[in-house]
Amino acid sequence: MRHASRDYSLTPLNIYWEMTQACALACRHCRAAAMPDPHPGELTHAQGLAFIRQIPGFGDPMPTLILTGGDPLERRDLLPLIDEARRLGVEVSITPAATDALTRDVLATLAQHGVTGLGLSLDGSTAQRHDAIRGIEGTYVRTLAAIDWAGELGLPLQVNTLVTAETAADIPAVYELLKPLPLTRWSLFFLISVGRGAVLEPLSPADGEEFMRWVHGISCVAPFVVATTEAPSYRRVAMEEMRAAGLTPEQARRTRVARSFGVRDGHGVMFVSHLGEICPAGFLPIPLGDVRTDSIVDVYRDAPLFAALHDPRQLGGRCHHCQYQQICGGSRARAYSAFADPLAEDPFCPHLPPRYPADGAAAASFAGDPTSPTRQPAGAAR
């Protein structure tokens, strides 16, 4: 397992860099609320290089740098920035938008410059469904073409699919569409209501639980890894399903699902905004530092909120009492979106832990009551 020896309190698995907000699409769930033109305050080329040169400070194994946006293809200095990361031994993945700028030649150039992973989004089984989410006609056709090109070029490919009340019924059809295609990983992103995503309807906790059990079922037979994003409670569901199937805990930990155990917002994940803000995750936009003035290593390891996110015992409500606390930890972004407290319990998970007080004594921490003994300041380190 590639990251088996990594201590997520010291080194993230992935660093996401929102290179720019500029993007030609108008996706209905966009966290970044992307716009046609770059923000005047986005990191300059020199500042981007300086940020990349900090990554080796985490030591071995180094995090993977994931270039996102907006659309990273909108950065004119994209290739020199990739070259510097690769010179330093940092693996680079990229998540471009499916616009006219995404061509086979562009993907071939990215591969030649050492990009080791590609992420594309497919949110519907038909052009009508997908393009309605992406806001621009033609993105479905361009996405399928890019998937084929990635296979021809040997670029490891992850396809991301949005899970909402609107899209869930279509997702089995998306799976059937993807089954014969050349991807290595399918990640199902459970909507967080921030940015433009606030206008979409998330699944209810009960429907989410049922959907996750379907996800686990297909994960056992899919020709690629099936994972979830912003739904760490899927790990509990998967463990329950594997236990029911007779697997021992040790056998369960050797499955593909277990590769993400313990990773959550701010623990295994770091996000750098287009303005250089250091945040626990893209959907947890609490600035804890600035790459132009602060050490990303020090902020990740020592900023008070990062330190709290590294320790699931500091979580509130049901997450504080949960027996799956270490492998799950709940969605910190969803807790923040719902309660304005990243350490509150995950409202999407319906699980009631055996150790949760039955007399309602823990109700005060349900919404992240700052008087709870499990609370830590939700503010930034600065």
CORRA-V10711 format. One record per backbone hydrogen bond with DSSP energy under -1.0 kcal/mol. CO is the residue of the C=O (numbers start at 1). NH is the residue of the N-H. Records with the same first field share a line. If there is no record, write none. Layout:
CO=NH / NH
This chain:
1=4
3=6
7=10 / 11
13=64
14=270
15=66
16=272
17=19 / 68
21=35
22=71
27=30
30=196
35=23
39=42
44=48
45=49
46=50
47=51
48=52
49=53
51=54
52=55
54=57
55=58
56=59
64=15
65=93
66=17
67=95
68=19
71=74
72=75
75=78
77=81
78=82
79=83
80=84
81=85
82=86
83=87
84=88
85=90
86=89
91=65
92=116
93=67
94=119
97=99
99=102
101=103
103=107
104=108
105=109
106=110
107=111
108=112
109=113
110=115
111=114
117=94
118=158
120=160
126=130
127=131
128=132
129=133
130=134
131=135
133=28
134=26
136=139
138=142
139=143
140=144
141=145
142=146
143=147
144=148
145=149
146=150
147=151
148=152
149=153
150=155
156=118
157=184 / 185
158=120
159=187
160=122
161=189
163=191
164=168
167=170
168=171
170=174
171=175
172=176
173=177
174=178
175=179
178=181
181=183
184=225
185=159
186=227
187=161
188=229
189=163
192=194
194=197
195=198
196=199
197=200
201=165
204=208
205=209
206=210
207=211
208=212
209=213
210=214
211=215
212=216
213=217
214=218
215=219
216=220
218=221 / 222
225=186
227=188
229=190
231=234
232=235
233=237
234=238
235=239
236=240
237=241
238=242
239=243
240=244
241=245
242=247
243=246
248=252
249=253
251=254
252=255
256=259
257=260
258=261
260=263
264=267
267=264
268=13 / 14
270=16
271=279
272=18
273=276
274=43
276=291
277=273
278=288
279=271
280=266
281=284
284=286
289=278
290=293 / 294
295=299
296=300
297=301
298=302
299=303
303=307
304=308
305=309
306=310
308=311
311=314
312=315
318=322
322=325
324=328
327=262
331=335
332=336
333=337
334=338
335=339
336=340
341=344
343=316
346=349
353=356
360=363
362=365
363=366
364=369
365=368
369=372
372=375
